Amino acid sequence: MRKVIAKIDLENIRYNAKAFLKRTGKPICAVVKANAYGHGAEEVVNALEDTADCFAVSLLDEALAIRVAACGKDVLILTPPNGENEIVSAAKNGFILTVGDYSTAKLVAAISQRQDLPIRVHLKANTGMNRYGMDLKTLKAACAFLSGYKSVCVEGLYSHIYEYSLATAERQRLSFLHMQAVARGYFPKLTCHLSATYGAMLGKEFVFDMTRIGIGLYGYMPDGANDIPYFTLRKAMSVWAEVSAIGQYRTGGIGYGKAAAEENASLSVIRFGYADGYLRRRENGVCGWEYNANNLCMDACIRLKKGRKGQWLPVMTDAAETARLTGTISYEVLCAATRRAEMVYDDVTFCGRTRTKKY
């Protein structure tokens, strides 16, 4: 029984990255958390070796997984640390940690002093998302505190636009400007970054020193970002599944439960199911869902349509369309679509060495 196949076009990812570079005129931080939104973090990092200035992940384990592929480029861990072990591991590997509150600032400073270990950090400002980050008063206190520790290298300040609205984005930009002024009073050479994919499209005043490009790398604009002009992006992923059996309906149900079908109706069993990252329900937004005979099984989809055993059929070619049909966002679709897929890539350069994977 075959896995589904996820075809990843790394050249399209490179194209998208270069388009954002041209658009913003500033360095980009390529966001490769969650296995590069399902596209394969190590492969994507290698593909962007000549384009991205740094990379961002959510977890320490994700940073460790791309350490070699990053070829010495900076890796920013976006989730603030909670314990000494992860701080020490991140510091020894040269990763950049996020300080999102005063208690984390104190923890990082104490560990750097006790371990005699330089620790690199970016400060996280809360301009409205209320996920991680400090308000203006706390930021000022944290800056004053950390300025007394030479072993804590405060290198950046960032925030995140939380709503796809020009008015909201502008309020956050103004708030970030105030915070930037405070932080640079203590650390003049900070790299400041507010915008991800959406903000990168809003104009140069939203770019600051760098942009963090996530969903845009993979060929999509953020779901709901409909009020801005944007350039054409190239989708990087398509997912395919094999017809594993064919037959005719005789009697009884189809899969789990009843389904309306005429006697001798053609049936095709396609080797993907909800364990492969797709909704169990019949109306699940995959390519050809209208032929689904019933809800998906864990490992199979049964369709009222004649097929050919061994034929490969598209399951997902447009995550935004699948998301629209299922009431979610393209991010979730992409992250789930390769849950247990076999990944196939085009030519990739790994730190000067070329490896070819063929479809």
Secondary structure, DSSP 8 states (H G I E B T S, - for coil): ----EEEE-HHHHHHHHHHHHHHH-S-EEEE-HHHHHTT-HHHHHHHTTTT-SEEEESSHHHHHHHTTTTTT-EEEE-S---SHHHHHHHHHTT-EEEE-SHHHHHHHHHHHHHTT--EEEEEEB-SS--SS-B-HHHHHHHHHHHTT-TTEEEEEEE----SS-HHHHHHHHHHHHHHHHHHHHH-TT-EEE---HHHHTS-GGGTTT-EEESGGGGT---TT--SS--------EEEEEEEEEEEE--SS-SSSS-----TT-EEEEES--GGGTS-SSS---STTGGGB-SS--SS-EEESS---TT-EEEEES-HHHHHHHHTS-HHHHHHHHTTT-EEEES-EEETTEEE----
